[in-house]
Amino acid sequence: MSSFTLRLEHVILVQQKQLPNRERAAVYGKAADCAERGTEEIMTLKELPIGKKATITTVGGEGALRQHFLDMGVIPGTDIVLIKYAPLGDPMEFMIHGYELTLRLADAEKIEIRDVRDDEPETEERTRKKPRIEHPGLGEGGRYHEKGTEHPLPDSALLTFALAGNQNCGKTTLFNQLTGSNQHVGNFPGVTVDRKDGVIKGHCNTLITDLPGIYSMSPYSGEEMVTREFVLKEHPKGIINIVDATNIERNLYLTMQLMELDIPIVLALNMMDEVRGNGGAIRINEMEAMLGISVVPVSAVKNEGTDELVNHALHVAKYQERPGRIDFCREDQRGGAVHRCLHGIMHLIEDHARQAEIPVRFAASKLAEGDAQIQDSLGLDQNEKEMLEHIICQMEKESGMDRAAAIADMRFSFIQEVCDATVIKPRESKEHARSAKLDRVLTGKYTALPVFIGIMGLVFWLTFNVIGAWLQDMLDQGITWLAGMTDRAMAAADVNEVLHSLIIDGIFNGVGSVLSFLPIIVILFFFLSMMEDSGYIARVAFVMDKLLRKMGLSGRSIVPMLVGFGCTVPGVMATRTLPSERDRKMTILLTPFMSCSAKLPIYGFFTAVFFPEHAALVMIGLYVLGILLGVLLALVLKKTMFKGEAVPFVMELPNYRMPGMKNVGHLLWDKAKDFLQRAFTVIFIATIVIWFLQTFDFGLNIVDNSHDSMLAAAAGLLAPVLRPLGIGDWRISTALITGFMAKESVVATLSVLFGSTEAIAGALTPLAAASLLVFCLLYTPCVAAIASVKRELGGKWAVGVVLGQCAVAWAAAGVVRLIGFVLGLG
């Protein structure tokens, strides 16, 4: 008899086991629940009054979205409280499992509830004492592993680690502490959009990868796919799983799935300083004993406990100490239906799982959930697929729950057991109380939108008209003084005329004019970083969701677009946090309309020359124009290329936290360094190339008039296209071409070609300058941004963005010029 036949017979025997009569009454199913409730009214979550608590009975919906609901803890039997509605009436904000979650009204209507009641604080025995157990010693040399049977990895082996955790749990902060990396740290779901690697400080034979923040190993978003693919295919030697100790129930849901992978793992309980500060505690010894893995309390912000965490991680990876348990289903839970189902599936697929190099327990639970990708990876034949379906259907019948809900319920039931035994819950945290007070204003019905507009207006005013402008003037004066001193020194030394022209007219005039705008760019990024790290931008998404939905987008799309005000490249990359391909494409196409900080030198230069009395007003007007045109394009795309509705808005609202000055400082240094690198690489090279092409003709003879240069001949081909806009000068065409390399190069090129600000002022009228500003606002993003679009969407979309943006820019600049003529400003 074949091994498959033996496994098949075993599966059938397991599934035919009947529930004991005494446990049938405890089975949680919709029919049994209705009978138990009698005449109790069934209502939907949409109908729940503000401030009331209810118990979830049924979770509707289908596919990946419903699985995401379940992974976030929205499962039958769970209590949920409605906190508020967004200012525009949709979405809603709920409290579930101790954290705040957003849902749209349409999605809340798919969730049925019962037992509506007042939300009264639960009374707990905070002083209860339990006998302490001996520390299990997991992850420690000489205690957990057997010396006689151990098989440590060779000393030369590279110890690779995956750093995994939920969003907003402090994962990237811990990564910075472990590696010294200056990666940007934010407080919005999905800030880490790329794989980041680093070597643990003091341990050169290690490599740790900071994976995107996720809630589960289900393939709901691109971030979850990145993490799952990395762990399953790159086989790290160990996993460091960081969890938010202030919200441990929700965080442990991912931990259980990581443990099922049977990879050495260390659990880092982050934010333990907040737990202690609010009167709570976690019994580390008991938690280690129940989970069977090493548990280390840490505070990533304060760098507490990180040395112990590193020691434990190195040990479990070196000795390949795998989790002490990967089975979380009890035989007596819901009559043992889930237990029999998972063990039956494991027997059915063990050969396939081994061949596909997927841990059998992980594969079994994913198959039970209905994960089609795992099923495809296992290569089951038709008979095995039918038997798999039979096993799962039997489990659904016996448990009274559908497959995905039953598995989620099994995990959360185990988590509840662990938390009941090991966690002394604190009183309401100071962080949550502070967040609730701030939200009364920042997300209030009548205050949210005015406050948002006021905050953005204040940011732009301080950046362009106060702090940034003052620092810019100081830096500009310093560059001018240094250029003058260098000019006089070279003249006194009788330096070669060509070299003199290159240094003064090329380098100082070009690169120097761009460097003066560094303060404005740094100040803008400072404010955006403060908003992001504090948690405010997540609230902006909550407030703006209904408005963006009219454009066919989700409120989550506001984040990439706001980041786009700093730089289009990370804005485009941040769209990976969006679970819908449709939303991702639309957001990427709209992000270039949000004027990036690299265009600030252009705005600052032309407003100072042509509109000095209204510089701030003109710059704010350009930003508003870009936003309005983006909205118009979104409405067009919604009716044409991207018909349909945006994906549901399911997002956690983290507590407000004071941004870490160290993290903000790292970000500002990264942005300043990036700008300086551009200034002394791309812009420097562009400046020298432009100077060379402007100084020589095709015979390499120095020209007396730049109109006879090689540059004039090349740019002359583009000039006729721009002539109807009043900017047909070949020098302007040249500057726009160099702007494709880096927007900062536009001002540098104009400074080199015209030689002085006065010459530029004499070559253009204010109306022509206005047309040029609008064209620069809207024409193709820089080559780095186009490369990021190509990376995300492909070459055809990247070419389409270049051509489309140029067409829109030409049309908008033409309209501005036409309006000017009508008003008699020409």
Solvent accessible surface area in square Angstrom, and as a share of the most:
residue,aa,sasa,rsa
1,M,162,0.72
2,S,63,0.41
3,S,70,0.45
4,F,58,0.24
5,T,47,0.27
6,L,100,0.50
7,R,21,0.08
8,L,43,0.22
9,E,82,0.37
10,H,73,0.33
11,V,0,0.00
12,I,60,0.31
13,L,127,0.63
14,V,26,0.15
15,Q,5,0.02
16,Q,112,0.50
17,K,114,0.48
18,Q,122,0.54
19,L,21,0.11
20,P,49,0.31
21,N,122,0.63
22,R,193,0.71
23,E,35,0.16
24,R,123,0.45
25,A,92,0.72
26,A,74,0.58
27,V,22,0.13
28,Y,40,0.15
29,G,7,0.07
30,K,115,0.49
31,A,85,0.66
32,A,49,0.38
33,D,8,0.04
34,C,54,0.32
35,A,83,0.64
36,E,132,0.59
37,R,25,0.09
38,G,55,0.53
39,T,144,0.84
40,E,69,0.31
41,E,128,0.58
42,I,65,0.33
43,M,33,0.15
44,T,31,0.18
45,L,0,0.00
46,K,76,0.32
47,E,100,0.45
48,L,1,0.01
49,P,63,0.40
50,I,100,0.51
51,G,37,0.36
52,K,64,0.27
53,K,24,0.10
54,A,0,0.00
55,T,12,0.07
56,I,0,0.00
57,T,13,0.08
58,T,37,0.21
59,V,4,0.02
60,G,19,0.19
61,G,36,0.35
62,E,144,0.65
63,G,59,0.56
64,A,54,0.42
65,L,27,0.13
66,R,31,0.11
67,Q,21,0.09
68,H,10,0.05
69,F,0,0.00
70,L,0,0.00
71,D,3,0.01
72,M,1,0.00
73,G,0,0.00
74,V,0,0.00
75,I,6,0.03
76,P,13,0.08
77,G,45,0.43
78,T,16,0.09
79,D,55,0.28
80,I,1,0.00
81,V,15,0.09
82,L,0,0.00
83,I,54,0.27
84,K,38,0.16
85,Y,77,0.29
86,A,4,0.03
87,P,13,0.08
88,L,62,0.31
89,G,30,0.29
90,D,9,0.04
91,P,0,0.00
92,M,0,0.00
93,E,3,0.01
94,F,0,0.00
95,M,42,0.19
96,I,2,0.01
97,H,39,0.17
98,G,57,0.55
99,Y,10,0.04
100,E,17,0.08
101,L,0,0.00
102,T,0,0.00
103,L,0,0.00
104,R,12,0.04
105,L,43,0.21
106,A,66,0.51
107,D,5,0.03
108,A,0,0.00
109,E,89,0.40
110,K,90,0.38
111,I,0,0.00
112,E,45,0.20
113,I,0,0.00
114,R,45,0.16
115,D,60,0.31
116,V,55,0.32
117,R,75,0.27
118,D,81,0.42
119,D,70,0.36
120,E,118,0.53
121,P,124,0.78
122,E,128,0.57
123,T,135,0.79
124,E,85,0.38
125,E,130,0.58
126,R,95,0.35
127,T,116,0.68
128,R,94,0.34
129,K,182,0.77
130,K,71,0.30
131,P,119,0.75
132,R,181,0.66
133,I,74,0.37
134,E,140,0.63
135,H,51,0.23
136,P,40,0.25
137,G,0,0.00
138,L,12,0.06
139,G,4,0.04
140,E,48,0.22
141,G,51,0.49
142,G,49,0.47
143,R,121,0.44
144,Y,82,0.31
145,H,23,0.10
146,E,120,0.54
147,K,125,0.53
148,G,79,0.76
149,T,98,0.57
150,E,48,0.21
151,H,155,0.69
152,P,58,0.37
153,L,37,0.19
154,P,88,0.55
155,D,117,0.61
156,S,106,0.68
157,A,21,0.16
158,L,86,0.43
159,L,8,0.04
160,T,31,0.18
161,F,2,0.01
162,A,0,0.00
163,L,0,0.00
164,A,1,0.00
165,G,0,0.00
166,N,2,0.01
167,Q,21,0.09
168,N,26,0.13
169,C,1,0.00
170,G,20,0.19
171,K,11,0.05
172,T,14,0.08
173,T,12,0.07
174,L,0,0.00
175,F,1,0.00
176,N,13,0.07
177,Q,25,0.11
178,L,5,0.03
179,T,20,0.12
180,G,45,0.43
181,S,33,0.21
182,N,53,0.27
183,Q,23,0.10
184,H,45,0.20
185,V,18,0.10
186,G,22,0.21
187,N,14,0.07
188,F,9,0.04
189,P,1,0.01
190,G,5,0.05
191,V,34,0.20
192,T,9,0.05
193,V,20,0.12
194,D,23,0.12
195,R,107,0.39
196,K,76,0.32
197,D,67,0.35
198,G,14,0.13
199,V,71,0.41
200,I,3,0.01
201,K,116,0.49
202,G,80,0.77
203,H,60,0.27
204,C,123,0.74
205,N,56,0.29
206,T,1,0.01
207,L,50,0.25
208,I,0,0.00
209,T,3,0.02
210,D,0,0.00
211,L,1,0.00
212,P,1,0.01
213,G,5,0.05
214,I,1,0.00
215,Y,12,0.05
216,S,1,0.00
217,M,0,0.00
218,S,4,0.02
219,P,39,0.25
220,Y,35,0.13
221,S,15,0.10
222,G,38,0.36
223,E,3,0.01
224,E,6,0.03
225,M,48,0.22
226,V,66,0.38
227,T,0,0.00
228,R,4,0.02
229,E,59,0.26
230,F,16,0.07
231,V,1,0.01
232,L,20,0.10
233,K,143,0.61
234,E,90,0.41
235,H,91,0.41
236,P,8,0.05
237,K,63,0.27
238,G,0,0.00
239,I,2,0.01
240,I,1,0.00
241,N,1,0.00
242,I,0,0.00
243,V,1,0.00
244,D,11,0.06
245,A,6,0.05
246,T,51,0.30
247,N,15,0.08
248,I,11,0.05
249,E,21,0.09
250,R,7,0.03
251,N,1,0.00
252,L,3,0.01
253,Y,1,0.00
254,L,1,0.00
255,T,0,0.00
256,M,1,0.01
257,Q,0,0.00
258,L,0,0.00
259,M,0,0.00
260,E,0,0.00
261,L,3,0.02
262,D,50,0.26
263,I,18,0.09
264,P,1,0.01
265,I,4,0.02
266,V,0,0.00
267,L,0,0.00
268,A,0,0.00
269,L,0,0.00
270,N,3,0.02
271,M,21,0.09
272,M,12,0.05
273,D,31,0.16
274,E,30,0.14
275,V,4,0.02
276,R,131,0.48
277,G,40,0.38
278,N,2,0.01
279,G,30,0.29
280,G,8,0.08
281,A,39,0.31
282,I,15,0.07
283,R,31,0.11
284,I,31,0.16
285,N,17,0.09
286,E,22,0.10
287,M,0,0.00
288,E,0,0.00
289,A,57,0.44
290,M,51,0.23
291,L,2,0.01
292,G,13,0.13
293,I,5,0.03
294,S,2,0.01
295,V,4,0.02
296,V,0,0.00
297,P,43,0.27
298,V,4,0.02
299,S,2,0.02
300,A,1,0.01
301,V,115,0.66
302,K,119,0.51
303,N,73,0.38
304,E,76,0.34
305,G,28,0.27
306,T,9,0.05
307,D,112,0.58
308,E,78,0.35
309,L,0,0.00
310,V,13,0.08
311,N,92,0.47
312,H,12,0.06
313,A,1,0.00
314,L,29,0.14
315,H,21,0.10
316,V,5,0.03
317,A,0,0.00
318,K,44,0.19
319,Y,54,0.21
320,Q,45,0.20
321,E,17,0.08
322,R,112,0.41
323,P,14,0.09
324,G,52,0.50
325,R,84,0.31
326,I,47,0.24
327,D,44,0.23
328,F,2,0.01
329,C,10,0.06
330,R,98,0.36
331,E,123,0.55
332,D,86,0.45
333,Q,21,0.09
334,R,51,0.19
335,G,6,0.05
336,G,1,0.01
337,A,1,0.01
338,V,6,0.03
339,H,34,0.15
340,R,19,0.07
341,C,0,0.00
342,L,0,0.00
343,H,52,0.23
344,G,0,0.00
345,I,0,0.00
346,M,40,0.18
347,H,69,0.31
348,L,0,0.00
349,I,0,0.00
350,E,59,0.26
351,D,59,0.31
352,H,38,0.17
353,A,1,0.01
354,R,164,0.60
355,Q,156,0.69
356,A,37,0.29
357,E,117,0.52
358,I,16,0.08
359,P,34,0.22
360,V,47,0.27
361,R,2,0.01
362,F,0,0.00
363,A,0,0.00
364,A,0,0.00
365,S,0,0.00
366,K,0,0.00
367,L,4,0.02
368,A,0,0.00
369,E,15,0.07
370,G,48,0.46
371,D,13,0.07
372,A,68,0.53
373,Q,85,0.38
374,I,4,0.02
375,Q,52,0.23
376,D,109,0.56
377,S,62,0.40
378,L,8,0.04
379,G,53,0.51
380,L,10,0.05
381,D,77,0.40
382,Q,116,0.52
383,N,104,0.53
384,E,8,0.04
385,K,72,0.31
386,E,99,0.45
387,M,27,0.12
388,L,6,0.03
389,E,78,0.35
390,H,87,0.39
391,I,0,0.00
392,I,3,0.01
393,C,58,0.35
394,Q,39,0.17
395,M,1,0.00
396,E,41,0.18
397,K,163,0.69
398,E,19,0.08
399,S,0,0.00
400,G,30,0.29
401,M,13,0.06
402,D,52,0.27
403,R,54,0.20
404,A,10,0.08
405,A,1,0.01
406,A,1,0.01
407,I,0,0.00
408,A,0,0.00
409,D,11,0.06
410,M,0,0.00
411,R,0,0.00
412,F,12,0.05
413,S,34,0.22
414,F,8,0.03
415,I,3,0.02
416,Q,73,0.32
417,E,59,0.27
418,V,1,0.00
419,C,3,0.02
420,D,76,0.39
421,A,30,0.24
422,T,0,0.00
423,V,15,0.09
424,I,31,0.16
425,K,78,0.33
426,P,46,0.29
427,R,148,0.54
428,E,110,0.49
429,S,19,0.12
430,K,129,0.55
431,E,19,0.09
432,H,41,0.18
433,A,33,0.26
434,R,107,0.39
435,S,3,0.02
436,A,40,0.31
437,K,130,0.55
438,L,74,0.37
439,D,8,0.04
440,R,161,0.59
441,V,76,0.44
442,L,29,0.14
443,T,2,0.01
444,G,13,0.12
445,K,139,0.59
446,Y,175,0.67
447,T,55,0.32
448,A,1,0.01
449,L,54,0.27
450,P,82,0.52
451,V,38,0.22
452,F,28,0.12
453,I,119,0.60
454,G,42,0.40
455,I,48,0.24
456,M,19,0.08
457,G,33,0.32
458,L,96,0.48
459,V,8,0.04
460,F,17,0.07
461,W,117,0.41
462,L,34,0.17
463,T,0,0.00
464,F,8,0.03
465,N,74,0.38
466,V,56,0.32
467,I,63,0.32
468,G,0,0.00
469,A,25,0.20
470,W,156,0.55
471,L,59,0.29
472,Q,31,0.14
473,D,78,0.40
474,M,105,0.47
475,L,65,0.32
476,D,64,0.33
477,Q,127,0.56
478,G,37,0.36
479,I,27,0.14
480,T,87,0.51
481,W,159,0.56
482,L,79,0.39
483,A,20,0.16
484,G,24,0.23
485,M,81,0.36
486,T,31,0.18
487,D,51,0.27
488,R,152,0.55
489,A,60,0.47
490,M,17,0.08
491,A,64,0.50
492,A,93,0.72
493,A,72,0.56
494,D,127,0.66
495,V,44,0.25
496,N,99,0.51
497,E,146,0.65
498,V,45,0.26
499,L,83,0.41
500,H,40,0.18
501,S,29,0.19
502,L,35,0.17
503,I,43,0.22
504,I,31,0.16
505,D,63,0.33
506,G,0,0.00
507,I,43,0.22
508,F,41,0.17
509,N,42,0.22
510,G,0,0.00
511,V,4,0.02
512,G,5,0.05
513,S,26,0.17
514,V,0,0.00
515,L,31,0.15
516,S,4,0.03
517,F,9,0.04
518,L,30,0.15
519,P,18,0.11
520,I,3,0.02
521,I,7,0.03
522,V,30,0.17
523,I,23,0.12
524,L,0,0.00
525,F,19,0.08
526,F,57,0.24
527,F,34,0.14
528,L,15,0.07
529,S,2,0.01
530,M,52,0.23
531,M,15,0.07
532,E,17,0.08
533,D,13,0.07
534,S,22,0.14
535,G,1,0.01
536,Y,14,0.05
537,I,3,0.01
538,A,0,0.00
539,R,1,0.00
540,V,3,0.02
541,A,0,0.00
542,F,0,0.00
543,V,6,0.04
544,M,22,0.10
545,D,0,0.00
546,K,61,0.26
547,L,80,0.40
548,L,7,0.04
549,R,53,0.19
550,K,121,0.51
551,M,18,0.08
552,G,1,0.01
553,L,0,0.00
554,S,1,0.01
555,G,0,0.00
556,R,25,0.09
557,S,0,0.00
558,I,17,0.08
559,V,7,0.04
560,P,1,0.01
561,M,12,0.05
562,L,6,0.03
563,V,28,0.16
564,G,0,0.00
565,F,9,0.04
566,G,1,0.01
567,C,33,0.20
568,T,10,0.06
569,V,31,0.18
570,P,39,0.24
571,G,0,0.00
572,V,0,0.00
573,M,31,0.14
574,A,13,0.10
575,T,0,0.00
576,R,41,0.15
577,T,8,0.05
578,L,3,0.02
579,P,30,0.19
580,S,13,0.09
581,E,94,0.42
582,R,42,0.15
583,D,0,0.00
584,R,31,0.11
585,K,51,0.21
586,M,0,0.00
587,T,0,0.00
588,I,0,0.00
589,L,23,0.11
590,L,1,0.00
591,T,0,0.00
592,P,5,0.03
593,F,5,0.02
594,M,12,0.05
595,S,1,0.01
596,C,13,0.08
597,S,5,0.03
598,A,18,0.14
599,K,8,0.03
600,L,1,0.00
601,P,0,0.00
602,I,0,0.00
603,Y,0,0.00
604,G,11,0.11
605,F,27,0.11
606,F,0,0.00
607,T,1,0.00
608,A,65,0.50
609,V,36,0.21
610,F,26,0.11
611,F,41,0.17
612,P,84,0.53
613,E,147,0.66
614,H,110,0.49
615,A,25,0.19
616,A,17,0.14
617,L,125,0.62
618,V,39,0.22
619,M,8,0.04
620,I,55,0.28
621,G,37,0.35
622,L,10,0.05
623,Y,3,0.01
624,V,70,0.40
625,L,51,0.26
626,G,0,0.00
627,I,65,0.33
628,L,106,0.53
629,L,38,0.19
630,G,2,0.02
631,V,51,0.29
632,L,102,0.51
633,L,48,0.24
634,A,0,0.00
635,L,76,0.38
636,V,75,0.43
637,L,11,0.05
638,K,41,0.18
639,K,142,0.60
640,T,78,0.45
641,M,116,0.52
642,F,18,0.08
643,K,146,0.62
644,G,43,0.42
645,E,124,0.56
646,A,9,0.07
647,V,33,0.19
648,P,29,0.18
649,F,0,0.00
650,V,5,0.03
651,M,3,0.01
652,E,9,0.04
653,L,6,0.03
654,P,7,0.04
655,N,32,0.16
656,Y,11,0.04
657,R,49,0.18
658,M,159,0.71
659,P,12,0.08
660,G,30,0.29
661,M,114,0.51
662,K,132,0.56
663,N,26,0.13
664,V,3,0.01
665,G,34,0.32
666,H,40,0.18
667,L,11,0.05
668,L,33,0.16
669,W,133,0.47
670,D,38,0.20
671,K,48,0.20
672,A,13,0.10
673,K,74,0.31
674,D,66,0.34
675,F,7,0.03
676,L,55,0.27
677,Q,99,0.44
678,R,46,0.17
679,A,0,0.00
680,F,111,0.46
681,T,64,0.37
682,V,51,0.29
683,I,0,0.00
684,F,59,0.24
685,I,106,0.54
686,A,14,0.11
687,T,3,0.02
688,I,52,0.27
689,V,70,0.40
690,I,8,0.04
691,W,16,0.05
692,F,79,0.33
693,L,50,0.25
694,Q,26,0.12
695,T,22,0.13
696,F,27,0.11
697,D,36,0.19
698,F,150,0.63
699,G,53,0.51
700,L,113,0.56
701,N,91,0.47
702,I,97,0.49
703,V,24,0.14
704,D,156,0.81
705,N,86,0.44
706,S,25,0.16
707,H,118,0.53
708,D,94,0.49
709,S,3,0.02
710,M,24,0.11
711,L,9,0.05
712,A,9,0.07
713,A,55,0.43
714,A,61,0.47
715,A,1,0.01
716,G,30,0.29
717,L,150,0.75
718,L,59,0.29
719,A,5,0.04
720,P,68,0.43
721,V,80,0.46
722,L,4,0.02
723,R,138,0.50
724,P,82,0.52
725,L,2,0.01
726,G,24,0.23
727,I,1,0.00
728,G,16,0.16
729,D,41,0.21
730,W,24,0.09
731,R,56,0.20
732,I,2,0.01
733,S,0,0.00
734,T,2,0.01
735,A,0,0.00
736,L,7,0.03
737,I,91,0.46
738,T,11,0.07
739,G,0,0.00
740,F,64,0.27
741,M,93,0.41
742,A,0,0.00
743,K,2,0.01
744,E,5,0.02
745,S,1,0.00
746,V,1,0.01
747,V,0,0.00
748,A,1,0.01
749,T,3,0.02
750,L,2,0.01
751,S,9,0.06
752,V,5,0.03
753,L,7,0.04
754,F,17,0.07
755,G,46,0.45
756,S,49,0.32
757,T,58,0.34
758,E,131,0.59
759,A,39,0.30
760,I,1,0.00
761,A,43,0.33
762,G,71,0.68
763,A,46,0.36
764,L,13,0.07
765,T,69,0.40
766,P,77,0.49
767,L,13,0.07
768,A,5,0.04
769,A,0,0.00
770,A,26,0.20
771,S,0,0.00
772,L,1,0.01
773,L,3,0.01
774,V,9,0.05
775,F,14,0.06
776,C,0,0.00
777,L,0,0.00
778,L,0,0.00
779,Y,9,0.04
780,T,7,0.04
781,P,10,0.06
782,C,17,0.10
783,V,60,0.35
784,A,36,0.28
785,A,1,0.00
786,I,19,0.10
787,A,56,0.43
788,S,8,0.05
789,V,1,0.00
790,K,119,0.50
791,R,152,0.55
792,E,26,0.12
793,L,26,0.13
794,G,26,0.25
795,G,33,0.31
796,K,181,0.77
797,W,67,0.23
798,A,5,0.04
799,V,87,0.50
800,G,40,0.39
801,V,9,0.05
802,V,33,0.19
803,L,118,0.58
804,G,33,0.31
805,Q,8,0.04
806,C,43,0.26
807,A,62,0.48
808,V,50,0.29
809,A,0,0.00
810,W,103,0.36
811,A,52,0.40
812,A,17,0.13
813,A,0,0.00
814,G,22,0.21
815,V,81,0.46
816,V,37,0.21
817,R,50,0.18
818,L,114,0.57
819,I,91,0.46
820,G,3,0.03
821,F,102,0.43
822,V,117,0.67
823,L,121,0.60
824,G,64,0.61
825,L,117,0.58
826,G,68,0.66
